[in-house]
Amino acid sequence: MLSKVSKRILVAEDDDKFREALKHVLEEQGYAVAAVGDGRSALQLATLESFDAVITDIRMPEMNGIQLLHSIREKLKIPVILMTGFSELAETHEAIEMGAAGFFAKPFRQEDLLAELRVLFALPSEPQVRSDTPDENFCRLRIDDFVQGRNIQFDIWVRLAENRFVKIAHGGQDLSIDRIRSYKSKNIQYLYLEKSDFRKYVGFSVTVAGALRKSTIDKSRKMNFLKHTGEVVLENLHLNGVNEESFFLAKDMIESTVAIVSDEDDLFSLLTLLNDHSDHIYAHSLGVALYSTVIARELKWTSATTRFKLALGGLFHDVGKKELGREIIDRPRRDLTAEEIRLLESHPTRGADILASIGSIQGDILLIVKEHHENLLGQGYPLGLKKKQIHPLARVVSVANEFCNLVIRGPSTVPLSPEQAMQRLKTLHVGALDAEMILALGRSFRL
Ligand SMILES: [Fe+2]
């Protein structure tokens, strides 16, 4: 328990039991508390007596929490903390603009409330204060990326400002399609998960062993790399004209994936190595990751886990090229000797081996890497697999790979427009690439 604090707090909450519980917790911490059941009474009392803070529910009779916030901010300048539920996300945004001093999520957790008060009164903080939470601890997801109707196991946050997040829902609450629609209609596009929760959300378990190791790679180097990635994605790939919604959805998934990867020293080293080895390979890999997740969206594969696997598989699909010299990877295939072609064609197997050696990367990600040059006619490499034998995620990455070979400038190629590239995919790769997936990619360009 904190030492006695001589601050006066006004609580406005229409639920009797909840109001009493709140009052009890605050008094136990040494605060002096007045509690009322609606916004109008709260405003009247706040005008008559002096308070250091107001804590209010949002939905109340007579005068709701937002109206109360508005009146108090205008007339009395007392800081107001709002209690928010997941169903009140839109109002939360309104409250941010109106200058609410803090938020805590319902169902009520004592530590969240006390953390808000500590920030407000600048009391010595305990570890869970969230006003100083670095942005890099969170992964951003478009609201569309949340699987609707599913019970979300993790805390969900909204970003208020740089390094400041508010928890708007605790794990275990349902996220219905109606709620998602109502947020979208209010122009709320992003929700945030803590990185550790994002890993669980997408089923990424590689860190189970790695978490015990302490990171040895310089943090500023990682941050620079992440920034670089954002720039490459934006500047080099958006020019290709995929529709905005698909693009941003995919871009968020790629950025979150790269952020997760950057926490893993082994994976991060591989990624920077790709970038150092050849700018082209890195831009190409980001492109393949991006368009693979775009295709998944068009195929209505809504699972965030699936898109994450595609993003990760896309990022690392060519990692087996890291040991090949520039004289092989930068030259057109027709100019290579038979031995050089043999080496080049070993990169899918080599890449899968490299990733497998890192630890528990899921098997289907390894298959993406290993099978991204197979083709449906059985004429691909390394194994000459046929359609049904090739992993569906690898088939997606194959299409994205061929597309990126055409639209992203390479060492010896001039990029085509998406229209030209789609035409080329449809004519040159008849039967070899999955036609349904080519069509899905075309839809994202409205072609
Ligand atoms: Fe490749």
Boltz pocket constraint, residues with backbone or C-beta under 6 A from the ligand:
constraints:
  - pocket:
      binder: B
      contacts: [[A, 317], [A, 318], [A, 347], [A, 372], [A, 373]]
      max_distance: 6.0
